[in-house]
Amino acid sequence: MATKEYGTMFTNTLQQLSAVPGAEPDSELLAEVVVLMEECATPYLMLTAFRYGQPSGSTLLQNELQGVFAGEITVDEALANIQAGLETWYEPFQK
């Protein structure tokens, strides 16, 4: 595992979040993102469990987020559309 110092250097050099716990970005924007991530954790499942069928979770998420950002649909509608897309092939959702 990398050190906190390495994580901080990674973050500040590349202006990307580090997976190393305790890495502290110099950038105010990245620091704000870190706080938001701590307050509102994002599940990793969208990129792992739902990438093996079609439509993939990533494709569904990308398409639905565009609609949300454009103001064409609500977040709840986007979530329902993602769920419906995954239900077409993901067996645990077909019960």
Secondary structure as GFF3:
##gff-version 3
##sequence-region A 1 95
A	DSSP	alpha_helix	4	14	.	.	.	ID=ss1
A	DSSP	alpha_helix	28	39	.	.	.	ID=ss2
A	DSSP	alpha_helix	45	48	.	.	.	ID=ss3
A	DSSP	alpha_helix	57	69	.	.	.	ID=ss4
A	DSSP	alpha_helix	75	87	.	.	.	ID=ss5
A	DSSP	three_ten_helix	91	94	.	.	.	ID=ss6
###
